[in-house]
């Protein structure tokens, strides 16, 4: 039973770390791509929350007990902006976790983070090494069997919980819809595609206008 004087207001649970957290541009881009793509994939769901680098508190009244996955997905939670995620307030623990890993974080990602994910009931745990510093193939997947997360093999690699195919593409872990093959693009890729589409449309309109003018010239005066 929760101690009645124990802290349990949102402001009692810190939303930032006192220690600065740094990452390479590629690590940051890989995490942002996953978050943006997953949010887009579940945009029509009112019960799926996608976030990253957010403190997840899982023990009521204990502000020091927390994890902060690089990317995580919670099913049964409202997709609204939060300062922190408290499992006894906001919804179930994360079902899927991605850690964008590196040589410097490999012991934590493969050890403590994985162990806490097991304890929290995470169903799927993914390690993605965008620089290929230590993971062969840059990707390692784990799935829950009983109380533990065990390595999962297979190609193509499809996430049962997300309903998405995962594939390494350079420094990104691409997400695609298996039934259609549609791959989620980065924001920059979408922006470039829109510009190219706009340019192609303008060029087509210019050609059509030039052709119309030429036809009017050939017809001569009315």
C-alpha positions in Angstrom: 0.0 0.0 0.0 1.3 3.5 -0.9 2.5 5.5 2.0 0.1 8.5 2.2 2.9 10.9 2.6 4.9 9.5 -0.3 5.4 11.8 -3.3 2.8 11.2 -6.0 2.3 14.4 -7.9 3.6 14.7 -11.4 6.0 17.4 -10.3 7.5 15.0 -7.8 8.8 13.0 -10.7 11.6 14.7 -12.5 11.3 15.1 -16.3 14.9 15.8 -17.1 18.3 14.5 -16.2 20.8 16.5 -14.2 23.6 15.0 -16.3 23.8 16.2 -20.0 23.0 13.4 -22.5 24.8 13.5 -25.8 24.6 11.4 -28.9 25.9 11.5 -32.4 23.8 13.0 -35.2 23.2 9.5 -36.6 22.0 8.2 -33.3 19.6 11.1 -32.9 18.3 10.8 -36.4 17.8 7.1 -36.0 15.7 7.6 -32.9 13.7 10.5 -34.4 12.9 8.4 -37.5 11.5 5.6 -35.3 9.4 7.9 -33.2 8.0 9.8 -36.1 7.3 6.7 -38.2 5.6 4.9 -35.3 3.5 7.9 -34.5 2.4 8.1 -38.1 1.7 4.4 -38.2 -0.6 4.6 -35.2 -2.0 8.0 -36.0 -5.6 6.7 -36.2 -5.3 4.9 -32.9 -6.4 6.6 -29.7 -4.9 4.0 -27.5 -1.2 3.9 -28.6 1.4 6.1 -27.1 4.8 6.5 -28.8 7.7 8.4 -27.2 11.4 8.4 -26.6 14.0 9.6 -24.1 11.1 10.2 -21.6 11.3 9.0 -18.0 9.1 6.0 -17.4 8.2 5.6 -13.7 6.9 2.2 -12.7 6.9 2.2 -8.9 4.3 4.5 -7.3 5.8 6.8 -4.7 9.4 6.1 -5.8 10.7 9.0 -7.9 14.2 7.4 -8.1 12.9 4.2 -9.8 12.7 4.9 -13.5 13.9 4.0 -17.0 14.3 6.1 -20.1 14.2 4.0 -23.3 15.4 5.7 -26.5 12.0 4.8 -28.2 9.1 3.0 -26.7 5.5 2.1 -27.5 2.7 1.7 -25.0 -0.6 0.1 -26.0 -3.6 1.1 -23.9 -2.3 4.7 -23.3 -3.7 7.9 -24.6 -1.4 9.5 -27.3 -1.0 12.9 -25.6 2.0 15.0 -24.7 3.5 14.2 -21.3 6.4 15.4 -19.1 6.8 11.9 -17.7 5.1 8.5 -18.0 3.8 7.0 -14.8 2.4 3.5 -15.3 -0.1 3.7 -12.5 -1.5 6.9 -14.0 -0.9 6.9 -17.7 -1.3 3.3 -18.7 0.6 0.0 -19.1 4.3 -0.4 -19.3 6.0 -0.2 -22.7 5.3 -3.2 -24.9 8.0 -2.5 -27.4 11.4 -0.8 -26.7 14.1 0.3 -29.1 17.6 1.3 -27.9 19.8 3.1 -30.4 23.0 1.6 -29.0 26.7 2.3 -29.3 30.0 1.0 -28.1 29.8 3.2 -25.1 26.3 2.1 -24.1 26.5 -1.6 -25.0 26.9 -2.9 -21.4 23.9 -0.9 -20.2 21.7 -1.7 -23.3 22.5 -5.4 -23.2 22.5 -5.6 -19.4 20.6 -3.2 -17.1 18.2 -1.9 -19.7 17.4 -5.3 -21.0 16.9 -6.7 -17.5 14.5 -3.8 -16.6 12.6 -4.4 -19.8 12.2 -8.0 -18.8 10.9 -6.9 -15.4 8.5 -4.4 -16.9 7.0 -7.0 -19.1 8.3 -5.6 -22.4 7.3 -8.0 -25.2 9.8 -6.9 -27.8 13.2 -5.4 -27.3 15.4 -4.1 -30.1 19.0 -2.9 -30.2 20.0 -0.9 -33.2 23.7 0.1 -33.7 23.6 2.7 -36.5 27.4 3.0 -36.7 27.9 -0.8 -36.6 30.3 -0.4 -33.7 29.7 -3.8 -32.2 26.5 -5.5 -33.4 26.9 -7.8 -36.4 24.3 -6.5 -39.0 23.7 -3.6 -36.7 20.4 -5.1 -35.3 19.6 -7.5 -32.6 16.0 -8.4 -31.6 14.6 -10.0 -28.5 11.2 -11.4 -27.8 9.5 -12.4 -24.6 9.2 -16.0 -23.7 7.8 -16.4 -20.2 9.6 -14.0 -17.9 12.7 -13.4 -20.1 13.6 -11.8 -23.4 15.5 -14.1 -25.7 17.2 -13.4 -29.0 14.9 -13.6 -32.1 16.2 -14.6 -35.5 14.5 -14.4 -38.9 14.6 -12.5 -42.2 12.7 -10.5 -43.0 12.2 -9.4 -39.4 8.6 -8.5 -38.6 7.4 -7.1 -35.3 4.3 -9.0 -34.3 3.2 -6.3 -31.8 3.8 -3.4 -34.2 2.7 -5.2 -37.4 5.8 -3.7 -39.2 8.8 -5.1 -40.9 12.2 -3.9 -39.7 15.2 -3.6 -42.0 18.6 -1.9 -41.6 19.2 0.8 -44.2 22.5 2.4 -43.5 22.2 4.3 -40.3 18.5 4.0 -40.1 16.3 1.1 -39.0 13.5 1.3 -41.6 9.9 0.5 -40.9 7.6 -0.9 -43.6 4.1 -2.2 -43.9 4.5 -5.9 -44.8 1.2 -6.2 -46.7 2.0 -3.3 -49.1 5.7 -2.9 -48.9 5.3 0.8 -48.2 8.3 2.1 -46.2 8.0 5.1 -44.0 10.2 8.0 -45.1 12.1 10.5 -43.0 10.8 14.0 -42.7 13.6 15.3 -45.0 12.8 12.6 -47.6 9.1 13.6 -47.5 10.0 17.3 -47.9 12.2 16.6 -50.9 9.5 14.4 -52.4 7.0 17.3 -52.1 9.5 19.7 -53.6 10.1 17.3 -56.5 6.4 16.8 -57.0 5.8 20.6 -57.0 8.6 21.2 -59.4 7.3 18.4 -61.8 3.8 19.9 -61.6 5.1 23.4 -62.4 7.2 22.0 -65.3 4.2 20.1 -66.7 2.0 23.3 -66.4 4.7 25.3 -68.2 4.9 22.7 -71.0 1.2 22.7 -71.4 1.1 26.5 -71.5 3.9 26.5 -74.1 2.0 24.0 -76.2 -1.2 26.0 -76.0 0.7 29.1 -77.1 2.3 27.2 -80.0 -1.2 25.9 -81.1 -2.6 29.4 -81.0 0.3 30.6 -83.1 -0.2 27.9 -85.7 -4.0 28.5 -85.9 -3.3 32.2 -86.6 -5.6 35.1 -86.0 -9.2 34.2 -85.4 
